[in-house]
Amino acid sequence: MSKEIKKIGVFTSGGDSPGMNAAVRSVVRTCAFHNIECVGIYQGYEGIMNGDFEVLGARSVKGIINKGGTILKSARSKEFRTKEGRKKAHDQLVKAGIDALVAIGGDGTFTGAMIFNEEFGFPVMGIPGTIDNDIFGTTHTLGFDTALNTVVEAIDKIRDTASSHNRLFFIEVMGRDVGHIALNVGIAGGAEEILIPEEDLGLDRLVESLNKSRTSGKSSSIVIVAEGDKIGKNIFELKDFVDENMEGYDVRVSVLGHMQRGGSPSCFDRVLASRMGVKAVESLMEGKTNYMVGLKNNKMELTPLNQAIKGKSKINLELLRVSDIMST
């Protein structure tokens, strides 16, 4: 029989994403609703090892649902990757009387939580917070929708200047291993080409596509490039190649970088975070552990952490076809 959960710790780890604060708020208020004490843990796994804890009540998290980033801060921890570090963390949790953890982050965060659970039998529940949307077991991770809106707004502004000067813009967006952001914003932003890690377009086809666009009467072009795309070593190499092999284009590069992670979370991410927080706490109360909360068919479902980590989120093939048609 599982131990009754009386005190839950919540922390954020890895790269920040819009919606993390909304998820923290949801965890804290769900705990308050069920008369469970909630402890905020600062600086991720580092904070667990250092005992950087603060009891949070329903009013402690007022006014944060609209804020980007994370009030609990985030840090990557080398020490927690060692057995000694994890033992230190476990001792701190036992000392504080914390019975379970809600970990908000990506695959690195979940890997740490899964190992910790395996070694100490400590109840853990994951909430996926990463703008890349690269976690298996959920159609949307926290921050993905907000990042899409942020990038589309930037693309719209860049297109204004591209059209004014007959320019070709290569715009790099985040997505080291997956092209979810690039594919969605490319369609929404009216891009002529979208380069993603999953599809090796090739330099020759890129030039062919750009020539076709110009022949069809387009005087400017936008190419969206996921940072993990394999065509060139980097986006600047792509620019140099086009400069050398195409005439008539004034080529520019824009790397959007970390601006994609910031900003106030969208309505979708705020609602998703609220739903995930409730599901995470109530699942722990039911005795479940070593799972990640995810959105499937618009329902909150649980996926074992090892599957969430090892599984691969698949690109939407329909969107690839839509992209080809829209770039005509």
MIKEPA-298133 format. One record per residue (C-alpha): residue number from 1; residue in three letters; y, z, x negated. Coordinates in nm, 2 decimals, m for minus. Last residue first. Layout:
BEGIN
<site n="NUM" res="ALA" yy="Y" zz="Z" xx="X"/>
...
//
This chain:
BEGIN
<site n="328" res="THR" yy="2.72" zz="m5.46" xx="m0.34"/>
<site n="327" res="SER" yy="2.75" zz="m5.10" xx="m0.47"/>
<site n="326" res="MET" yy="2.66" zz="m4.97" xx="m0.12"/>
<site n="325" res="ILE" yy="2.32" zz="m5.14" xx="m0.12"/>
<site n="324" res="ASP" yy="2.21" zz="m5.01" xx="m0.46"/>
<site n="323" res="SER" yy="2.33" zz="m4.65" xx="m0.37"/>
<site n="322" res="VAL" yy="2.14" zz="m4.66" xx="m0.04"/>
<site n="321" res="ARG" yy="1.83" zz="m4.75" xx="m0.23"/>
<site n="320" res="LEU" yy="1.87" zz="m4.46" xx="m0.48"/>
<site n="319" res="LEU" yy="1.96" zz="m4.23" xx="m0.19"/>
<site n="318" res="GLU" yy="1.63" zz="m4.32" xx="m0.02"/>
<site n="317" res="LEU" yy="1.45" zz="m4.22" xx="m0.34"/>
<site n="316" res="ASN" yy="1.57" zz="m3.86" xx="m0.32"/>
<site n="315" res="ILE" yy="1.52" zz="m3.71" xx="m0.66"/>
<site n="314" res="LYS" yy="1.24" zz="m3.46" xx="m0.69"/>
<site n="313" res="SER" yy="1.28" zz="m3.10" xx="m0.77"/>
<site n="312" res="LYS" yy="1.02" zz="m3.02" xx="m1.04"/>
<site n="311" res="GLY" yy="0.77" zz="m2.73" xx="m1.02"/>
<site n="310" res="LYS" yy="0.73" zz="m2.49" xx="m1.32"/>
<site n="309" res="ILE" yy="1.00" zz="m2.24" xx="m1.24"/>
<site n="308" res="ALA" yy="0.98" zz="m2.24" xx="m0.86"/>
<site n="307" res="GLN" yy="0.60" zz="m2.25" xx="m0.88"/>
<site n="306" res="ASN" yy="0.59" zz="m1.94" xx="m1.11"/>
<site n="305" res="LEU" yy="0.84" zz="m1.77" xx="m0.89"/>
<site n="304" res="PRO" yy="0.62" zz="m1.80" xx="m0.58"/>
<site n="303" res="THR" yy="0.81" zz="m1.98" xx="m0.30"/>
<site n="302" res="LEU" yy="0.94" zz="m1.80" xx="0.01"/>
<site n="301" res="GLU" yy="1.10" zz="m1.97" xx="0.31"/>
<site n="300" res="MET" yy="1.43" zz="m1.95" xx="0.49"/>
<site n="299" res="LYS" yy="1.45" zz="m2.23" xx="0.74"/>
<site n="298" res="ASN" yy="1.66" zz="m2.54" xx="0.75"/>
<site n="297" res="ASN" yy="1.36" zz="m2.76" xx="0.68"/>
<site n="296" res="LYS" yy="1.31" zz="m2.57" xx="0.36"/>
<site n="295" res="LEU" yy="1.58" zz="m2.34" xx="0.22"/>
<site n="294" res="GLY" yy="1.47" zz="m2.10" xx="m0.06"/>
<site n="293" res="VAL" yy="1.40" zz="m1.74" xx="m0.14"/>
<site n="292" res="MET" yy="1.21" zz="m1.70" xx="m0.47"/>
<site n="291" res="TYR" yy="0.90" zz="m1.48" xx="m0.49"/>
<site n="290" res="ASN" yy="0.76" zz="m1.22" xx="m0.73"/>
<site n="289" res="THR" yy="0.74" zz="m0.95" xx="m0.46"/>
<site n="288" res="LYS" yy="0.66" zz="m0.90" xx="m0.10"/>
<site n="287" res="GLY" yy="0.63" zz="m0.54" xx="0.03"/>
<site n="286" res="GLU" yy="0.80" zz="m0.60" xx="0.37"/>
<site n="285" res="MET" yy="1.11" zz="m0.43" xx="0.24"/>
<site n="284" res="LEU" yy="1.12" zz="m0.68" xx="m0.05"/>
<site n="283" res="SER" yy="1.12" zz="m0.96" xx="0.21"/>
<site n="282" res="GLU" yy="1.40" zz="m0.79" xx="0.40"/>
<site n="281" res="VAL" yy="1.62" zz="m0.78" xx="0.09"/>
<site n="280" res="ALA" yy="1.56" zz="m1.15" xx="m0.01"/>
<site n="279" res="LYS" yy="1.58" zz="m1.29" xx="0.34"/>
<site n="278" res="VAL" yy="1.92" zz="m1.12" xx="0.41"/>
<site n="277" res="GLY" yy="2.06" zz="m1.24" xx="0.07"/>
<site n="276" res="MET" yy="1.93" zz="m1.59" xx="0.13"/>
<site n="275" res="ARG" yy="2.10" zz="m1.62" xx="0.47"/>
<site n="274" res="SER" yy="2.43" zz="m1.50" xx="0.34"/>
<site n="273" res="ALA" yy="2.41" zz="m1.73" xx="0.04"/>
<site n="272" res="LEU" yy="2.33" zz="m2.03" xx="0.26"/>
<site n="271" res="VAL" yy="2.63" zz="m1.95" xx="0.49"/>
<site n="270" res="ARG" yy="2.87" zz="m1.92" xx="0.20"/>
<site n="269" res="ASP" yy="2.72" zz="m2.24" xx="0.04"/>
<site n="268" res="PHE" yy="2.77" zz="m2.44" xx="0.35"/>
<site n="267" res="CYS" yy="3.12" zz="m2.32" xx="0.41"/>
<site n="266" res="SER" yy="3.21" zz="m2.43" xx="0.06"/>
<site n="265" res="PRO" yy="3.24" zz="m2.19" xx="m0.23"/>
<site n="264" res="SER" yy="3.59" zz="m2.13" xx="m0.38"/>
<site n="263" res="GLY" yy="3.62" zz="m2.30" xx="m0.72"/>
<site n="262" res="GLY" yy="3.44" zz="m2.32" xx="m1.05"/>
<site n="261" res="ARG" yy="3.11" zz="m2.48" xx="m1.16"/>
<site n="260" res="GLN" yy="3.23" zz="m2.84" xx="m1.16"/>
<site n="259" res="MET" yy="3.54" zz="m2.74" xx="m1.37"/>
<site n="258" res="HIS" yy="3.28" zz="m2.68" xx="m1.64"/>
<site n="257" res="GLY" yy="3.27" zz="m3.04" xx="m1.76"/>
<site n="256" res="LEU" yy="3.44" zz="m3.32" xx="m1.58"/>
<site n="255" res="VAL" yy="3.40" zz="m3.56" xx="m1.87"/>
<site n="254" res="SER" yy="3.63" zz="m3.86" xx="m1.81"/>
<site n="253" res="VAL" yy="3.59" zz="m4.18" xx="m2.01"/>
<site n="252" res="ARG" yy="3.81" zz="m4.49" xx="m2.00"/>
<site n="251" res="VAL" yy="3.75" zz="m4.86" xx="m2.04"/>
<site n="250" res="ASP" yy="4.02" zz="m5.13" xx="m2.00"/>
<site n="249" res="TYR" yy="3.80" zz="m5.41" xx="m1.89"/>
<site n="248" res="GLY" yy="3.87" zz="m5.78" xx="m1.95"/>
<site n="247" res="GLU" yy="3.60" zz="m5.85" xx="m2.19"/>
<site n="246" res="MET" yy="3.25" zz="m5.71" xx="m2.20"/>
<site n="245" res="ASN" yy="3.00" zz="m5.66" xx="m2.49"/>
<site n="244" res="GLU" yy="3.20" zz="m5.46" xx="m2.75"/>
<site n="243" res="ASP" yy="3.40" zz="m5.24" xx="m2.51"/>
<site n="242" res="VAL" yy="3.09" zz="m5.20" xx="m2.29"/>
<site n="241" res="PHE" yy="2.89" zz="m5.06" xx="m2.59"/>
<site n="240" res="ASP" yy="3.18" zz="m4.84" xx="m2.70"/>
<site n="239" res="LYS" yy="3.20" zz="m4.69" xx="m2.36"/>
<site n="238" res="LEU" yy="2.83" zz="m4.62" xx="m2.34"/>
<site n="237" res="GLU" yy="2.85" zz="m4.45" xx="m2.68"/>
<site n="236" res="PHE" yy="3.13" zz="m4.23" xx="m2.54"/>
<site n="235" res="ILE" yy="2.89" zz="m4.12" xx="m2.26"/>
<site n="234" res="ASN" yy="2.64" zz="m3.98" xx="m2.50"/>
<site n="233" res="LYS" yy="2.33" zz="m4.09" xx="m2.70"/>
<site n="232" res="GLY" yy="2.31" zz="m4.38" xx="m2.47"/>
<site n="231" res="ILE" yy="2.07" zz="m4.48" xx="m2.19"/>
<site n="230" res="LYS" yy="1.91" zz="m4.14" xx="m2.16"/>
<site n="229" res="ASP" yy="2.11" zz="m3.98" xx="m1.88"/>
<site n="228" res="GLY" yy="2.11" zz="m3.60" xx="m1.92"/>
<site n="227" res="GLU" yy="2.49" zz="m3.57" xx="m1.87"/>
<site n="226" res="ALA" yy="2.46" zz="m3.75" xx="m1.54"/>
<site n="225" res="VAL" yy="2.68" zz="m4.06" xx="m1.56"/>
<site n="224" res="ILE" yy="2.89" zz="m4.19" xx="m1.27"/>
<site n="223" res="VAL" yy="3.03" zz="m4.54" xx="m1.32"/>
<site n="222" res="ILE" yy="3.36" zz="m4.63" xx="m1.14"/>
<site n="221" res="SER" yy="3.49" zz="m4.98" xx="m1.14"/>
<site n="220" res="SER" yy="3.81" zz="m5.17" xx="m1.12"/>
<site n="219" res="SER" yy="3.91" zz="m5.53" xx="m1.02"/>
<site n="218" res="LYS" yy="3.62" zz="m5.59" xx="m0.78"/>
<site n="217" res="GLY" yy="3.61" zz="m5.95" xx="m0.66"/>
<site n="216" res="SER" yy="3.24" zz="m6.02" xx="m0.64"/>
<site n="215" res="THR" yy="3.25" zz="m6.15" xx="m1.00"/>
<site n="214" res="ARG" yy="3.37" zz="m5.82" xx="m1.12"/>
<site n="213" res="SER" yy="3.09" zz="m5.63" xx="m0.95"/>
<site n="212" res="LYS" yy="2.83" zz="m5.88" xx="m1.09"/>
<site n="211" res="ASN" yy="2.97" zz="m5.83" xx="m1.44"/>
<site n="210" res="LEU" yy="2.94" zz="m5.46" xx="m1.40"/>
<site n="209" res="SER" yy="2.58" zz="m5.49" xx="m1.28"/>
<site n="208" res="GLU" yy="2.49" zz="m5.73" xx="m1.56"/>
<site n="207" res="VAL" yy="2.64" zz="m5.49" xx="m1.82"/>
<site n="206" res="LEU" yy="2.45" zz="m5.20" xx="m1.67"/>
<site n="205" res="ARG" yy="2.13" zz="m5.41" xx="m1.66"/>
<site n="204" res="ASP" yy="2.16" zz="m5.48" xx="m2.03"/>
<site n="203" res="LEU" yy="2.23" zz="m5.12" xx="m2.12"/>
<site n="202" res="GLY" yy="1.92" zz="m4.99" xx="m1.95"/>
<site n="201" res="LEU" yy="1.88" zz="m4.84" xx="m1.60"/>
<site n="200" res="ASP" yy="1.63" zz="m4.57" xx="m1.70"/>
<site n="199" res="GLU" yy="1.59" zz="m4.38" xx="m1.37"/>
<site n="198" res="GLU" yy="1.51" zz="m4.01" xx="m1.36"/>
<site n="197" res="PRO" yy="1.78" zz="m3.91" xx="m1.62"/>
<site n="196" res="ILE" yy="2.06" zz="m4.05" xx="m1.40"/>
<site n="195" res="LEU" yy="2.31" zz="m4.33" xx="m1.43"/>
<site n="194" res="ILE" yy="2.50" zz="m4.42" xx="m1.11"/>
<site n="193" res="GLU" yy="2.67" zz="m4.76" xx="m1.08"/>
<site n="192" res="GLU" yy="2.95" zz="m4.92" xx="m0.88"/>
<site n="191" res="ALA" yy="3.06" zz="m4.57" xx="m0.76"/>
<site n="190" res="GLY" yy="3.19" zz="m4.53" xx="m0.40"/>
<site n="189" res="GLY" yy="3.27" zz="m4.16" xx="m0.44"/>
<site n="188" res="ALA" yy="3.02" zz="m4.04" xx="m0.18"/>
<site n="187" res="ILE" yy="2.74" zz="m4.26" xx="m0.32"/>
<site n="186" res="GLY" yy="2.82" zz="m4.16" xx="m0.68"/>
<site n="185" res="VAL" yy="2.87" zz="m3.80" xx="m0.57"/>
<site n="184" res="ASN" yy="2.51" zz="m3.78" xx="m0.43"/>
<site n="183" res="LEU" yy="2.34" zz="m3.95" xx="m0.72"/>
<site n="182" res="ALA" yy="2.54" zz="m3.78" xx="m0.99"/>
<site n="181" res="ILE" yy="2.48" zz="m3.43" xx="m0.85"/>
<site n="180" res="HIS" yy="2.11" zz="m3.48" xx="m0.80"/>
<site n="179" res="GLY" yy="2.05" zz="m3.64" xx="m1.13"/>
<site n="178" res="VAL" yy="1.81" zz="m3.40" xx="m1.30"/>
<site n="177" res="ASP" yy="1.75" zz="m3.27" xx="m1.65"/>
<site n="176" res="ARG" yy="2.10" zz="m3.22" xx="m1.80"/>
<site n="175" res="GLY" yy="2.28" zz="m3.27" xx="m1.47"/>
<site n="174" res="MET" yy="2.65" zz="m3.21" xx="m1.49"/>
<site n="173" res="VAL" yy="2.89" zz="m3.50" xx="m1.43"/>
<site n="172" res="GLU" yy="3.02" zz="m3.76" xx="m1.67"/>
<site n="171" res="ILE" yy="3.27" zz="m4.02" xx="m1.53"/>
<site n="170" res="PHE" yy="3.27" zz="m4.36" xx="m1.70"/>
<site n="169" res="PHE" yy="3.59" zz="m4.53" xx="m1.57"/>
<site n="168" res="LEU" yy="3.65" zz="m4.91" xx="m1.58"/>
<site n="167" res="ARG" yy="4.01" zz="m4.99" xx="m1.54"/>
<site n="166" res="ASN" yy="4.21" zz="m5.25" xx="m1.35"/>
<site n="165" res="HIS" yy="4.52" zz="m5.04" xx="m1.39"/>
<site n="164" res="SER" yy="4.61" zz="m4.93" xx="m1.04"/>
<site n="163" res="SER" yy="4.26" zz="m4.93" xx="m0.92"/>
<site n="162" res="ALA" yy="4.14" zz="m4.70" xx="m1.20"/>
<site n="161" res="THR" yy="4.44" zz="m4.47" xx="m1.14"/>
<site n="160" res="ASP" yy="4.35" zz="m4.41" xx="m0.78"/>
<site n="159" res="ARG" yy="3.98" zz="m4.41" xx="m0.86"/>
<site n="158" res="ILE" yy="4.04" zz="m4.10" xx="m1.08"/>
<site n="157" res="LYS" yy="4.18" zz="m3.91" xx="m0.79"/>
<site n="156" res="ASP" yy="3.88" zz="m3.99" xx="m0.56"/>
<site n="155" res="ILE" yy="3.64" zz="m3.90" xx="m0.84"/>
<site n="154" res="ALA" yy="3.80" zz="m3.56" xx="m0.88"/>
<site n="153" res="GLU" yy="3.76" zz="m3.49" xx="m0.51"/>
<site n="152" res="VAL" yy="3.41" zz="m3.61" xx="m0.52"/>
<site n="151" res="VAL" yy="3.34" zz="m3.37" xx="m0.81"/>
<site n="150" res="THR" yy="3.46" zz="m3.06" xx="m0.63"/>
<site n="149" res="ASN" yy="3.28" zz="m3.15" xx="m0.31"/>
<site n="148" res="LEU" yy="2.95" zz="m3.20" xx="m0.50"/>
<site n="147" res="ALA" yy="3.00" zz="m2.87" xx="m0.69"/>
<site n="146" res="THR" yy="3.05" zz="m2.68" xx="m0.36"/>
<site n="145" res="ASP" yy="2.72" zz="m2.83" xx="m0.22"/>
<site n="144" res="PHE" yy="2.53" zz="m2.74" xx="m0.53"/>
<site n="143" res="GLY" yy="2.67" zz="m2.39" xx="m0.56"/>
<site n="142" res="LEU" yy="2.37" zz="m2.20" xx="m0.43"/>
<site n="141" res="THR" yy="2.06" zz="m2.41" xx="m0.45"/>
<site n="140" res="HIS" yy="1.97" zz="m2.66" xx="m0.18"/>
<site n="139" res="THR" yy="1.65" zz="m2.83" xx="m0.08"/>
<site n="138" res="THR" yy="1.45" zz="m2.52" xx="m0.19"/>
<site n="137" res="GLY" yy="1.11" zz="m2.47" xx="m0.35"/>
<site n="136" res="PHE" yy="1.16" zz="m2.63" xx="m0.69"/>
<site n="135" res="ILE" yy="1.49" zz="m2.55" xx="m0.87"/>
<site n="134" res="ASP" yy="1.70" zz="m2.83" xx="m1.01"/>
<site n="133" res="ASN" yy="2.00" zz="m2.81" xx="m0.76"/>
<site n="132" res="ASP" yy="2.23" zz="m2.86" xx="m1.06"/>
<site n="131" res="ILE" yy="2.49" zz="m2.62" xx="m0.93"/>
<site n="130" res="THR" yy="2.27" zz="m2.32" xx="m1.00"/>
<site n="129" res="GLY" yy="2.20" zz="m2.00" xx="m0.80"/>
<site n="128" res="PRO" yy="1.85" zz="m1.97" xx="m0.67"/>
<site n="127" res="ILE" yy="1.79" zz="m1.62" xx="m0.51"/>
<site n="126" res="GLY" yy="1.49" zz="m1.44" xx="m0.67"/>
<site n="125" res="MET" yy="1.29" zz="m1.14" xx="m0.56"/>
<site n="124" res="VAL" yy="1.15" zz="m0.87" xx="m0.78"/>
<site n="123" res="PRO" yy="0.92" zz="m0.57" xx="m0.74"/>
<site n="122" res="PHE" yy="0.82" zz="m0.40" xx="m1.07"/>
<site n="121" res="GLY" yy="0.46" zz="m0.44" xx="m1.16"/>
<site n="120" res="PHE" yy="0.55" zz="m0.35" xx="m1.51"/>
<site n="119" res="GLU" yy="0.43" zz="m0.64" xx="m1.72"/>
<site n="118" res="GLU" yy="0.39" zz="m0.91" xx="m1.45"/>
<site n="117" res="ASN" yy="0.71" zz="m0.82" xx="m1.28"/>
<site n="116" res="PHE" yy="0.91" zz="m0.83" xx="m1.60"/>
<site n="115" res="ILE" yy="0.75" zz="m1.17" xx="m1.68"/>
<site n="114" res="MET" yy="0.85" zz="m1.30" xx="m1.34"/>
<site n="113" res="ALA" yy="1.20" zz="m1.17" xx="m1.36"/>
<site n="112" res="GLY" yy="1.26" zz="m1.32" xx="m1.70"/>
<site n="111" res="THR" yy="1.13" zz="m1.66" xx="m1.59"/>
<site n="110" res="PHE" yy="1.34" zz="m1.63" xx="m1.27"/>
<site n="109" res="THR" yy="1.66" zz="m1.59" xx="m1.48"/>
<site n="108" res="GLY" yy="1.57" zz="m1.88" xx="m1.70"/>
<site n="107" res="ASP" yy="1.49" zz="m2.09" xx="m1.39"/>
<site n="106" res="GLY" yy="1.82" zz="m2.03" xx="m1.23"/>
<site n="105" res="GLY" yy="2.03" zz="m1.74" xx="m1.11"/>
<site n="104" res="ILE" yy="2.04" zz="m1.45" xx="m0.86"/>
<site n="103" res="ALA" yy="1.79" zz="m1.17" xx="m0.93"/>
<site n="102" res="VAL" yy="1.72" zz="m0.92" xx="m0.65"/>
<site n="101" res="LEU" yy="1.55" zz="m0.61" xx="m0.80"/>
<site n="100" res="ALA" yy="1.33" zz="m0.34" xx="m0.67"/>
<site n="99" res="ASP" yy="1.28" zz="0.04" xx="m0.67"/>
<site n="98" res="ILE" yy="1.59" zz="0.17" xx="m0.86"/>
<site n="97" res="GLY" yy="1.57" zz="0.54" xx="m0.92"/>
<site n="96" res="ALA" yy="1.83" zz="0.53" xx="m1.20"/>
<site n="95" res="LYS" yy="1.59" zz="0.66" xx="m1.46"/>
<site n="94" res="VAL" yy="1.32" zz="0.41" xx="m1.34"/>
<site n="93" res="LEU" yy="1.57" zz="0.12" xx="m1.38"/>
<site n="92" res="GLN" yy="1.68" zz="0.24" xx="m1.73"/>
<site n="91" res="ASP" yy="1.31" zz="0.28" xx="m1.84"/>
<site n="90" res="HIS" yy="1.23" zz="m0.07" xx="m1.72"/>
<site n="89" res="ALA" yy="1.52" zz="m0.22" xx="m1.91"/>
<site n="88" res="LYS" yy="1.41" zz="m0.05" xx="m2.23"/>
<site n="87" res="LYS" yy="1.06" zz="m0.18" xx="m2.18"/>
<site n="86" res="ARG" yy="1.20" zz="m0.53" xx="m2.13"/>
<site n="85" res="GLY" yy="1.39" zz="m0.51" xx="m2.46"/>
<site n="84" res="GLU" yy="1.08" zz="m0.39" xx="m2.64"/>
<site n="83" res="LYS" yy="0.88" zz="m0.67" xx="m2.49"/>
<site n="82" res="THR" yy="1.13" zz="m0.92" xx="m2.63"/>
<site n="81" res="ARG" yy="1.31" zz="m1.18" xx="m2.42"/>
<site n="80" res="PHE" yy="1.54" zz="m0.90" xx="m2.29"/>
<site n="79" res="GLU" yy="1.68" zz="m0.88" xx="m2.64"/>
<site n="78" res="LYS" yy="1.80" zz="m1.24" xx="m2.64"/>
<site n="77" res="SER" yy="2.01" zz="m1.19" xx="m2.33"/>
<site n="76" res="ARG" yy="2.23" zz="m1.44" xx="m2.16"/>
<site n="75" res="ALA" yy="2.52" zz="m1.30" xx="m1.97"/>
<site n="74" res="SER" yy="2.67" zz="m1.30" xx="m1.62"/>
<site n="73" res="LYS" yy="2.95" zz="m1.11" xx="m1.45"/>
<site n="72" res="LEU" yy="2.89" zz="m0.88" xx="m1.15"/>
<site n="71" res="ILE" yy="3.20" zz="m1.02" xx="m0.99"/>
<site n="70" res="THR" yy="3.05" zz="m1.37" xx="m1.00"/>
<site n="69" res="GLY" yy="3.21" zz="m1.71" xx="m1.02"/>
<site n="68" res="GLY" yy="3.39" zz="m1.85" xx="m0.72"/>
<site n="67" res="LYS" yy="3.56" zz="m1.63" xx="m0.46"/>
<site n="66" res="ASN" yy="3.55" zz="m1.68" xx="m0.08"/>
<site n="65" res="ILE" yy="3.28" zz="m1.42" xx="m0.01"/>
<site n="64" res="ILE" yy="3.45" zz="m1.17" xx="m0.23"/>
<site n="63" res="GLY" yy="3.70" zz="m1.01" xx="0.01"/>
<site n="62" res="LYS" yy="3.49" zz="m0.70" xx="0.09"/>
<site n="61" res="VAL" yy="3.21" zz="m0.63" xx="m0.15"/>
<site n="60" res="SER" yy="3.26" zz="m0.26" xx="m0.20"/>
<site n="59" res="ARG" yy="3.32" zz="m0.20" xx="0.17"/>
<site n="58" res="ALA" yy="2.94" zz="m0.24" xx="0.25"/>
<site n="57" res="GLY" yy="2.85" zz="0.00" xx="m0.03"/>
<site n="56" res="LEU" yy="2.78" zz="m0.07" xx="m0.40"/>
<site n="55" res="VAL" yy="2.64" zz="0.19" xx="m0.65"/>
<site n="54" res="GLU" yy="2.74" zz="0.08" xx="m1.00"/>
<site n="53" res="PHE" yy="2.50" zz="0.01" xx="m1.29"/>
<site n="52" res="ASP" yy="2.55" zz="m0.08" xx="m1.66"/>
<site n="51" res="GLY" yy="2.22" zz="0.09" xx="m1.76"/>
<site n="50" res="ASN" yy="2.23" zz="m0.08" xx="m2.10"/>
<site n="49" res="MET" yy="1.89" zz="m0.26" xx="m2.06"/>
<site n="48" res="ILE" yy="1.98" zz="m0.36" xx="m1.70"/>
<site n="47" res="GLY" yy="2.33" zz="m0.47" xx="m1.81"/>
<site n="46" res="GLU" yy="2.19" zz="m0.70" xx="m2.07"/>
<site n="45" res="TYR" yy="1.96" zz="m0.85" xx="m1.81"/>
<site n="44" res="GLY" yy="2.26" zz="m0.96" xx="m1.61"/>
<site n="43" res="GLN" yy="2.61" zz="m0.85" xx="m1.72"/>
<site n="42" res="TYR" yy="2.67" zz="m0.59" xx="m1.45"/>
<site n="41" res="ILE" yy="2.41" zz="m0.45" xx="m1.22"/>
<site n="40" res="GLY" yy="2.52" zz="m0.37" xx="m0.86"/>
<site n="39" res="VAL" yy="2.32" zz="m0.09" xx="m0.70"/>
<site n="38" res="CYS" yy="2.22" zz="m0.09" xx="m0.33"/>
<site n="37" res="GLU" yy="2.11" zz="0.21" xx="m0.14"/>
<site n="36" res="ILE" yy="1.89" zz="0.12" xx="0.16"/>
<site n="35" res="ASN" yy="2.01" zz="0.22" xx="0.51"/>
<site n="34" res="HIS" yy="1.88" zz="m0.11" xx="0.67"/>
<site n="33" res="PHE" yy="2.24" zz="m0.23" xx="0.75"/>
<site n="32" res="ALA" yy="2.36" zz="m0.11" xx="0.41"/>
<site n="31" res="CYS" yy="2.09" zz="m0.30" xx="0.23"/>
<site n="30" res="THR" yy="2.18" zz="m0.61" xx="0.43"/>
<site n="29" res="ARG" yy="2.54" zz="m0.55" xx="0.33"/>
<site n="28" res="VAL" yy="2.47" zz="m0.53" xx="m0.04"/>
<site n="27" res="VAL" yy="2.24" zz="m0.83" xx="m0.04"/>
<site n="26" res="SER" yy="2.49" zz="m1.04" xx="0.16"/>
<site n="25" res="ARG" yy="2.78" zz="m0.95" xx="m0.07"/>
<site n="24" res="VAL" yy="2.58" zz="m1.04" xx="m0.38"/>
<site n="23" res="ALA" yy="2.49" zz="m1.37" xx="m0.22"/>
<site n="22" res="ALA" yy="2.86" zz="m1.44" xx="m0.13"/>
<site n="21" res="ASN" yy="2.95" zz="m1.36" xx="m0.49"/>
<site n="20" res="MET" yy="2.69" zz="m1.61" xx="m0.62"/>
<site n="19" res="GLY" yy="2.82" zz="m1.87" xx="m0.38"/>
<site n="18" res="PRO" yy="3.00" zz="m2.08" xx="m0.64"/>
<site n="17" res="SER" yy="2.78" zz="m2.10" xx="m0.96"/>
<site n="16" res="ASP" yy="2.76" zz="m1.90" xx="m1.28"/>
<site n="15" res="GLY" yy="2.53" zz="m2.00" xx="m1.56"/>
<site n="14" res="GLY" yy="2.26" zz="m1.75" xx="m1.65"/>
<site n="13" res="SER" yy="2.23" zz="m1.42" xx="m1.46"/>
<site n="12" res="THR" yy="2.35" zz="m1.24" xx="m1.15"/>
<site n="11" res="PHE" yy="2.24" zz="m0.89" xx="m1.06"/>
<site n="10" res="VAL" yy="2.12" zz="m0.69" xx="m0.76"/>
<site n="9" res="GLY" yy="1.94" zz="m0.35" xx="m0.77"/>
<site n="8" res="ILE" yy="1.76" zz="m0.21" xx="m0.47"/>
<site n="7" res="LYS" yy="1.71" zz="0.15" xx="m0.37"/>
<site n="6" res="LYS" yy="1.49" zz="0.29" xx="m0.10"/>
<site n="5" res="ILE" yy="1.20" zz="0.05" xx="m0.10"/>
<site n="4" res="GLU" yy="0.88" zz="0.21" xx="0.02"/>
<site n="3" res="LYS" yy="0.59" zz="0.17" xx="m0.22"/>
<site n="2" res="SER" yy="0.34" zz="m0.10" xx="m0.14"/>
<site n="1" res="MET" yy="0.00" zz="0.00" xx="0.00"/>
//
